[in-house]
Amino acid sequence: MAEAVEQKEYWRWPETIWVDESKNWHDAEVISCGIDLGSVSTQTVIMTDGELYAYSNLRTGSSSLDSTERALNAVLEKIGDMKREDIHYIVGTGYGRVSIPFANKTITEIACHGRGAVYIYGNTVRTILDMGGQDLKAIKVDSRGKVVNFLMNDKCAAGTGRGIEVMADLLSIPITEVGPLSLKVDEDPEPVSTTCVVFAKSEVLGLMRKGWPKEKILAAFFRAMASRVVELLERVGVEPDFAITGGISKNVGMVKRIEKMLGVKALEPKIDPQTAGAIGAALFGRALYIKSQKK
């Protein structure tokens, strides 16, 4: 009897759970939590007096409630002696924010990404690109991270994290390697023509049949993605400093092409840029808790 062959999940990106061991949360006056429930990933951030203390960045499962419970519990287990009751205020954000029953309040991901990006990159940030699992957002902010303008494209997954996951599986290349591999071409080929991930998949299969090497196919796909992203950014207007949040900010193939097309260099993050939404939510949570105590 033949053994079953385990199918490799090329789309699966590494999950992260982190705690700042140099801090003691018991010394904090306000412990706030932000949970960003996205279509592809879920981030939970714990902040102590407005400073990042711990976070988890995990894959979103089939159940929104289970995903948020898992993401919060993962952080609490990593901390060790913190319980949910020790958190003063929880804010939910993201695609599935209404599915977080234990959140004290929900706030849009646009507002949270603006606030979170300024925390991560500094108050010189004016233009933010958030590349999520199933949508793109171009956001303009002031020095406090308050949103002054934004545009969103959620019509198609081809220009998002989900589209890249599909391509990684199709080409049997780990998702962490597709970006660097796409840059191993002398010159980018013509971009794939479609704006739909289903048709992009068919187009890529056609290129594979023609014998195109994988790096050339990825270059064509990422060039098409970058073109759509830049079009959205130019509609909202790109004002330096420019920063990228979301999972695709870690994809060097996308970032380099966006920078080249815009003629603008993106700021380098010192904190996982996928946590921007949850960080913004936790900061809102702290402010809301302090306000509630003054009543």
C-alpha positions in Angstrom: 0.0 0.0 0.0 1.4 3.4 -1.1 2.1 5.9 1.6 0.1 9.2 1.4 2.3 12.0 0.2 2.1 15.1 2.5 1.2 18.1 0.5 3.5 21.1 1.2 1.7 24.3 2.1 3.9 26.8 0.2 1.6 29.7 1.1 2.1 29.2 4.9 4.1 32.1 6.3 5.8 32.0 9.7 3.6 32.9 12.7 5.1 35.1 15.5 4.5 35.5 19.2 6.8 38.1 21.0 7.1 39.6 24.5 9.4 42.4 25.6 11.2 40.7 28.5 12.8 43.9 29.7 9.4 45.3 30.8 7.3 44.3 33.8 3.6 44.7 33.0 2.8 44.8 36.7 4.3 48.4 36.8 1.9 49.7 34.2 -1.1 52.0 35.0 -3.0 51.1 31.8 -2.9 47.8 29.9 -4.6 48.1 26.6 -5.1 45.5 23.9 -5.7 45.8 20.1 -7.0 42.9 18.0 -6.8 43.2 14.2 -8.9 40.4 12.8 -8.1 40.2 9.1 -9.3 37.8 6.4 -5.8 36.1 6.2 -4.1 37.0 9.5 -5.0 38.1 13.0 -2.7 40.2 15.2 -3.1 40.8 18.9 -1.1 43.6 20.6 -0.7 44.3 24.3 0.5 47.8 25.3 1.6 49.0 28.7 1.1 52.7 29.2 1.1 53.2 25.4 4.3 51.2 24.8 4.4 47.9 22.9 4.8 45.0 25.3 3.7 41.9 23.4 2.1 40.7 20.2 1.0 37.7 18.2 0.7 37.5 14.5 -1.2 34.3 13.5 -3.1 32.9 10.6 -6.8 33.5 10.6 -8.8 30.3 10.7 -12.3 29.4 9.5 -13.9 30.8 12.7 -13.4 34.5 13.5 -14.1 33.9 17.2 -11.7 31.0 17.4 -9.0 33.1 15.6 -9.3 36.0 18.0 -9.3 33.7 21.1 -6.3 31.8 19.8 -4.4 35.1 19.0 -5.1 36.6 22.4 -4.5 33.4 24.4 -1.1 32.9 22.5 0.1 36.3 23.8 -1.2 35.7 27.4 0.5 32.3 27.5 3.8 33.8 26.3 3.6 36.5 29.0 2.8 33.8 31.5 1.2 35.5 34.4 -1.2 37.9 32.7 -4.9 37.1 32.6 -7.6 38.6 30.3 -9.1 40.4 33.3 -5.8 42.3 33.8 -6.4 44.1 30.5 -8.2 47.4 31.1 -9.5 48.0 27.6 -9.7 45.9 24.3 -10.4 47.5 20.9 -11.2 45.3 17.9 -10.4 46.3 14.3 -10.0 44.8 10.9 -12.1 42.9 8.4 -13.8 40.8 11.1 -13.9 43.3 14.0 -17.7 42.9 14.6 -16.9 39.2 15.4 -14.9 40.0 18.5 -17.5 39.7 21.3 -15.2 40.6 24.2 -13.9 43.9 22.7 -15.0 47.0 24.6 -15.2 48.9 21.3 -14.5 48.4 17.6 -12.7 51.0 15.3 -12.2 50.9 11.6 -8.9 49.5 10.3 -8.2 52.8 8.3 -8.0 54.8 11.6 -6.1 52.1 13.4 -3.5 51.7 10.6 -2.9 55.4 10.5 -2.3 55.6 14.3 -0.2 52.4 14.3 2.0 53.4 11.3 3.0 56.6 13.1 3.9 54.6 16.2 6.0 52.2 14.1 7.6 54.6 11.7 7.5 58.0 13.5 5.5 61.2 13.1 7.0 62.2 9.8 4.8 59.6 8.0 2.2 61.2 5.7 1.4 58.4 3.2 0.7 54.8 4.2 0.1 51.8 2.0 -1.6 49.0 3.8 -1.5 45.8 1.8 -3.8 43.3 3.4 -5.0 39.8 2.7 -7.9 40.8 0.5 -7.7 44.6 0.1 -5.4 47.6 -0.5 -5.6 50.9 1.3 -3.8 54.2 0.5 -4.0 56.4 3.6 -2.9 60.0 4.2 -2.3 61.0 7.8 -1.1 64.0 9.9 1.7 63.9 12.5 -0.6 62.3 15.1 -1.7 59.5 12.7 -5.1 61.0 12.2 -6.5 60.1 8.8 -7.0 63.0 6.5 -7.8 61.1 3.3 -7.9 57.5 2.0 -8.8 55.2 -0.9 -9.5 51.5 -0.7 -9.6 48.8 -3.3 -11.3 45.5 -2.2 -12.7 44.4 -5.5 -9.9 41.9 -6.3 -7.5 39.6 -4.5 -4.9 39.6 -7.3 -3.2 42.7 -5.7 -3.2 41.4 -2.2 -1.7 38.8 0.2 -4.2 36.2 -0.9 -3.1 36.6 -4.6 0.5 36.0 -3.5 -0.4 32.9 -1.5 -2.1 31.4 -4.6 1.0 32.1 -6.8 3.3 30.5 -4.2 1.2 27.3 -4.1 0.9 27.3 -7.9 4.7 27.6 -8.5 5.6 25.4 -5.5 7.8 28.1 -3.9 7.7 29.0 -0.2 5.9 32.4 0.2 9.0 33.8 2.0 11.1 33.2 -1.1 8.8 34.5 -4.0 9.8 38.1 -3.5 13.6 37.7 -3.7 13.2 35.2 -6.5 11.2 37.7 -8.6 14.1 40.1 -8.5 16.5 37.5 -10.2 15.7 38.8 -13.7 17.7 41.2 -15.8 14.6 43.1 -16.7 10.9 42.8 -15.8 8.8 41.2 -18.5 5.5 42.6 -19.5 3.1 42.3 -16.6 0.3 39.7 -16.5 -2.8 41.4 -18.0 -5.6 40.3 -15.7 -6.9 42.0 -12.6 -8.6 38.9 -11.2 -6.7 36.2 -9.2 -8.7 33.4 -10.9 -7.7 34.6 -14.4 -4.2 35.5 -13.2 -3.8 31.8 -12.2 -4.9 30.7 -15.7 -2.5 33.1 -17.3 0.4 31.9 -15.1 -0.4 28.3 -16.0 -0.2 29.3 -19.6 3.3 30.9 -19.0 4.4 27.7 -17.3 3.4 25.7 -20.3 5.4 28.0 -22.5 8.4 27.2 -20.4 8.9 30.5 -18.6 11.2 30.2 -15.6 9.6 30.8 -12.2 11.5 34.0 -11.5 10.2 35.5 -14.8 6.6 34.5 -14.0 6.9 36.0 -10.6 8.4 39.2 -12.0 5.5 39.5 -14.4 2.9 38.9 -11.7 4.6 41.3 -9.1 5.0 44.0 -11.8 1.2 43.8 -12.4 0.5 44.0 -8.7 2.8 46.9 -8.2 1.2 48.8 -11.0 -2.2 48.5 -9.5 -0.9 49.5 -6.1 0.9 52.6 -7.5 -2.2 53.6 -9.4 -4.2 53.7 -6.1 -1.4 55.6 -4.3 -1.2 58.2 -7.0 -4.9 58.8 -6.9 -4.7 59.7 -3.2 -1.4 61.5 -3.7 2.0 60.4 -2.3 3.5 62.7 0.2 6.8 61.8 2.0 7.5 60.2 4.3 6.0 57.0 2.8 5.5 53.7 4.8 4.0 50.3 4.1 2.1 48.2 6.5 0.6 44.7 6.3 2.2 41.4 5.4 3.2 42.3 1.9 5.6 45.0 3.3 7.8 42.0 4.0 7.9 41.0 0.3 11.0 42.6 -1.2 9.9 41.9 -4.7 6.7 44.0 -4.2 8.4 46.8 -2.2 11.3 47.3 -4.7 8.9 47.6 -7.6 6.6 50.0 -5.8 9.5 52.2 -4.8 10.9 52.2 -8.3 7.5 53.1 -9.9 6.8 55.9 -7.3 10.3 57.2 -7.2 10.0 57.2 -3.4 11.8 55.1 -0.8 9.7 53.4 1.8 10.7 53.8 5.5 12.3 50.8 7.1 10.2 49.3 10.0 11.8 48.5 13.4 8.6 46.7 14.5 6.6 44.0 12.5 4.6 46.2 10.1 1.8 43.6 10.1 1.0 44.7 13.7 0.2 48.3 12.7 -3.6 47.9 12.9 -3.5 46.1 16.2 -1.0 48.7 17.6 -3.3 51.5 16.5 -6.3 49.7 18.2 -4.4 49.3 21.4 -3.4 53.0 21.4 -7.1 53.9 20.9 -7.9 51.5 23.8 -5.6 53.3 26.2 -7.0 56.7 25.3 -10.6 55.5 25.6 -9.9 53.9 29.0 -8.3 57.1 30.4 -11.2 59.1 29.1 -13.7 56.7 30.8 -11.9 57.1 34.1 -12.3 60.9 34.0 -16.1 60.7 33.9 
